[in-house]
Amino acid sequence: MFVAPVFTALEYLAFREFGVGTWQARVVPVASGLFAVAALAIGLWAAGGRRAAMVGAWLLSTNYVFVMWNRAALMESTMTAFIVAGWAAYAMTRWRPAFGYLAGTMVTLAWFTKAAAAFFVAAIVFDALLTLALARSARLRAVVSVDSPSADDASGAVATLVGLAASAACVVVLFVLPHWTDYRFYNWQMSVTRKPSYTIRALMDRISWLPFVQGFFSRMWAELVAASLATLVVLSQWRRASPAARVLVLWLLLGFVELAVHDAGNERRYVMLIPALIALTALLVGRTGTGDCLPDEPLPWLAVPIAVFLCYLVIGTAVRLMVLPDVVAGQLSQAVRLSVPLAVLCGVALAWIWRRRADRLVLGEWPALAVASLVLAIVAGDLAQFGQWAVRRTTRNYEASLMVGRLLPAGTLVHGKLANGLSLDNGIRPVFVGNHFGNYDDRTSRDDVRYVLTYASPYVGYEGRVIRDVLAAYPHRAIVARFEVTETGEGDRAVLVDKFGARDGAPPAPALPAIPASRE
């Protein structure tokens, strides 16, 4: 409730109206994904015209990673939808500045859906303040050699800041302050202090992981290339780019910073970047006339590090795709050493060529046939990925949840993270044990919780060390049932364990499979 109040409220409404179950839990993220597609299309219409809107809607609505993550009952989908809506409303201030109030409100909702949206709050606040500063300071405009923003842009920036401040104040007064102790604990103790190390080495490691640790960019390499090119275009004309285009670039770059600072190893955190990648792609190939994505100025040398970083993402993804499709820990350093020098060479060369041949690197208005061909090729690749998924799709987790419901009456307390994941279709009450939070202190003494749901394969305690603490505290446990589940691939198994099996006359607990030495 205190980490994600907006998402929790929406899920509560879904459960109240439709009952508790898997598809009911997915109603909120599915609706969020559809909402994001519509919002992105409207924002692109305002920023780049109808063709750009159509390109963006097609690419986002068929993007394999985006659609699949919008099937999962996770808060990243809803957070991303509010981010998209905030950007779209900010772009729509070109039509009517009052849309800025909506933009600010959407940004507030994104933050209170998940605090990871802080990067986008920073992006839109920075751009709004920059727009206001340029509008009010002739001296600043002279220093940076830029024309004064339009009256609509300036009014839209004011409305956005007012909308953000007013909506945030309402939430703070009505929700945060009355629950300050809990809010601060869950959003600082859990979300900041428990994160990985913040040393320079750790940050560099997480940055270097971005193209390799997940197959995220491998599934949308064409969009990554196009978005990287569009980013450099906007940077080359930053002084006169529209606020919507500038925020897209900030969205992408600050999003990467967010990943590097907090967690580059979890694919679901990358979902927030997909709409930005697709919007930049749509502005590059789908614009009509002389829009934002037509470079007529050299790329500033200050943007060269960004060019090198984008080249690293593009080249690293290609390396992962062609040379090291299954990157493991031992191969990660090899992949980084191969990609870094190529990225530096390509980034510097691109910046040097850009200053002389920018007009040849990026076309003006793309022919309609070329746009349609590119979009259809990308969509076909995504549809092929959906086909691969359909062939190997299973319903094991859902069936395991139903089986647990046949074994245990509704309301039964069950320990474990897996109990949390398999609780939607059976009415059990999961007791989640987090790492130093969430029932952690009394995890080995909860005699009121008789059962444990955990993995037996890939190995015991696959969820984490804390579940092994629970199992070790009850040596006379007995396995009640085994289930086939889908977690890492084929052969995954879960077990329902009675912590007091021997006390009821049951035989001693069978030996569980040994934990791999690499996991100890």
CORUR-V782082 format. One record per backbone hydrogen bond with DSSP energy under -0.5 kcal/mol. CO is the residue of the C=O (numbers start at 1). NH is the residue of the N-H. Records with the same first field share a line. If there is no record, write none. Layout:
CO: NH ; NH
This chain:
4: 8
5: 9
6: 10
7: 11
8: 12
9: 13
10: 14
11: 15
12: 16
13: 17
14: 18
15: 19
21: 25
22: 26
23: 27
24: 27 ; 28
25: 29
26: 30
27: 31
28: 32
29: 33
30: 34
31: 35
32: 36
33: 37
34: 38
35: 39
36: 40
37: 41
38: 42
39: 43
40: 44
41: 45
42: 46
43: 47
44: 48 ; 49
45: 49
48: 288
49: 53
50: 54
51: 55
52: 56
53: 57
54: 58
55: 59
56: 60
57: 61
58: 62
59: 63
60: 63
63: 67
64: 68
65: 69
66: 70
68: 71
69: 72
72: 74
74: 77 ; 78
75: 79
76: 80
77: 81
78: 82
79: 83
80: 84
81: 85
82: 86
83: 87
84: 88
85: 89
86: 90
87: 91
88: 92
89: 93
90: 93
91: 94
92: 95 ; 96
96: 99
97: 100
98: 101 ; 102
99: 103
100: 104
101: 105
102: 106
103: 107
104: 108
105: 109
106: 110
107: 111
108: 112
109: 113
110: 113 ; 114
112: 6
114: 117
115: 118
116: 119
117: 120 ; 121
118: 122
119: 123
120: 124
121: 125
122: 126
123: 127
124: 128
125: 129
126: 130
127: 131
128: 132
129: 133
130: 134
131: 135
132: 136
133: 137
136: 138
137: 141
138: 142
139: 143
140: 144
141: 145 ; 146
150: 154
151: 155
152: 156
153: 157
154: 158
155: 159
156: 160
157: 161
158: 162
159: 163
160: 164
161: 165
162: 166
163: 167
164: 168
165: 169
166: 170
167: 171
168: 172
169: 173
170: 174
171: 175 ; 176
172: 177
175: 179
176: 179
177: 180
179: 183
180: 184
181: 185
182: 186
183: 187
184: 188 ; 189
185: 189 ; 190
188: 192 ; 193
189: 194
192: 195
199: 203
200: 204
201: 205
202: 206
203: 207
204: 208
205: 209
206: 210
207: 210
209: 212 ; 213
215: 219
216: 219
217: 220
218: 221
220: 224
221: 225
222: 226
223: 227
224: 228
225: 229
226: 230
227: 231
228: 232
229: 233
230: 234
231: 235
232: 236
233: 237
234: 237
235: 238
237: 240 ; 241
242: 246
243: 247
244: 248
245: 249
246: 250
247: 251
248: 252
249: 253
250: 254
251: 255
252: 256
253: 257
254: 258
255: 259
256: 260
257: 261
258: 262
262: 196
265: 267
266: 269
267: 270
268: 271
270: 273 ; 274
271: 274 ; 275
273: 277
274: 278
275: 279
276: 280
277: 281
278: 282
279: 283
280: 284
281: 285
282: 286
283: 287
289: 291
291: 294
292: 294
300: 303
301: 304
303: 307
304: 308
305: 309
306: 310
307: 311
308: 312
309: 313
310: 314
311: 315
312: 316
313: 317
314: 318
315: 319
316: 320
317: 321
318: 322
319: 323 ; 324
324: 327
328: 331 ; 332
329: 333
331: 335
332: 336
333: 337
334: 338
335: 339
336: 340
337: 341
338: 342
339: 343
340: 344
341: 345
342: 346
343: 347
344: 348
345: 349
346: 350
347: 351
348: 352
349: 353
350: 354
351: 355
353: 356 ; 357
354: 358
357: 360 ; 361
358: 362
367: 371
368: 372
369: 373
370: 374
371: 375
372: 376
373: 377
374: 378
375: 379
376: 380
377: 381
378: 382
379: 383
380: 384
381: 385
382: 386
383: 387
384: 388
385: 389
386: 390
387: 391
388: 392
389: 393
395: 399
396: 400
397: 401
398: 402
399: 403
400: 404
401: 405
402: 406
403: 407
404: 408
409: 412
412: 429
413: 451
414: 431
415: 453
416: 420
417: 421
418: 422
420: 423
423: 426 ; 427
427: 411
428: 430
429: 414
430: 432
431: 416
434: 436
437: 434
438: 434
440: 443
442: 445
445: 447
446: 449
448: 450
450: 499
451: 415
452: 454 ; 497
453: 418 ; 419
454: 495
455: 461
457: 493
459: 462
461: 464
464: 467 ; 468
465: 468 ; 469
466: 470
467: 471
468: 472
469: 473
471: 474
474: 477
476: 502
478: 480 ; 498
481: 496
483: 494
485: 487
489: 492
492: 485
493: 456 ; 457
494: 483
495: 454 ; 497
496: 480 ; 481
497: 452 ; 499
498: 478 ; 501
500: 503 ; 504
501: 504 ; 506
502: 505
513: 460
516: 519 ; 520
517: 520
